[in-house]
Amino acid sequence: MGRTRNGSCAELVTVPTTNVVAVRTSLDWADLAAVPEVYATAWSGLFGNLDLRPRETVLVRGATSSLGRAALNLAVDHGATVLATTRDAQRAPLL
């Protein structure tokens, strides 16, 4: 809904048609609903708060968590240099 309209957790909402896309997925509703929330949170932090720009460097702590991975993906896609950490050595190859 673009973060400009209240009601994203409401039972019924109205949204602009430009914000609606068809989705085909094997995810259940709960998992599917979590994806945009995580990415919207990461987007807000990187671009709303930090105003991250291409070629800048950003540190993503906890980059193997769902939010950390979303932030890492968005920053890389935006052309930033990403330094990433994890507290779980077994997850380090994900980075």
N, C-alpha and C positions, 0 to 999 in steps of 0.2 A: 504494500500500500504506500510505499515511499516514505514512511516514517512521518508523514505530514498529516495523517488522519488517525484519530483515535479508533480503537476497536479491534485491533489485530487479534486479540484473544477472545472476542465476543463469539457467541454462538452463530449469529447471522451478521453479515457485514455487506456494505456496498463498496465497490471499488471501480475506478475508471477502467474501461475496457482495454486501455493501453497497458494495464498492469496484469492482464489475464493471458495466460498461455496454456495450451493443452500439454498435459504431461502423461507420458506412458512410462510406468515404472513397476518394478516388482516389490518396491518398498511398501511397508504398511503405512497408514496415515500418520501415525505418531513419528516414525522415522522420517517420512517425507516432510512433515511440518518442521522438523528440527533443522533441516538443511538451510532454508533461507534465513532462519533466525540466527544461526551461527555466522553465516556470511554477512548478514546485515550488521551484526555486532562488530565483526572484524573490519568491515568497510567503514563504519562510523569511527572506530578508533584510528585507523590508518589515515583516512582521508578527511573526516570531519574534525578530528582532534589534532592529529599530527600534520595534516596537509602534506602528506608524503608525495614527493615528486620523483619522476624518473631519474635514475642515476644517483639518488640519495641512498644512504645505507641505513638500514633499520635492524634492530635486534628483536627477535621474537623469542621470548622466554617461554618454555613449555610448548615448544613447537610441534610436539607429537600429540597434543590434545586436540580435540575437534576444533576448538577456537583457534589454537595455535596453527594448525594445518591450514585453516581457512585464511588466516592472516598471511601465512607464508605464501600460499597460492596467489592471493590477490596482489601482494607486494611484488612477487616475481613477475606476474603477468603485467604489472604496471611498469616494469623496467627498473625496479629498485634492486640494490644489492642487499641480500638478506643474510644476516648472521643468526643462527638458530641454536637453541639449547634444548636438552631434555635431561630429566633426572634418571631416566631408565636406559642404561647402556644397551639393553637389548633392542630398544627402539631407535637407536642412533642411525642404523642404516636407512631408516625412512627419511632422514634429513638429507 
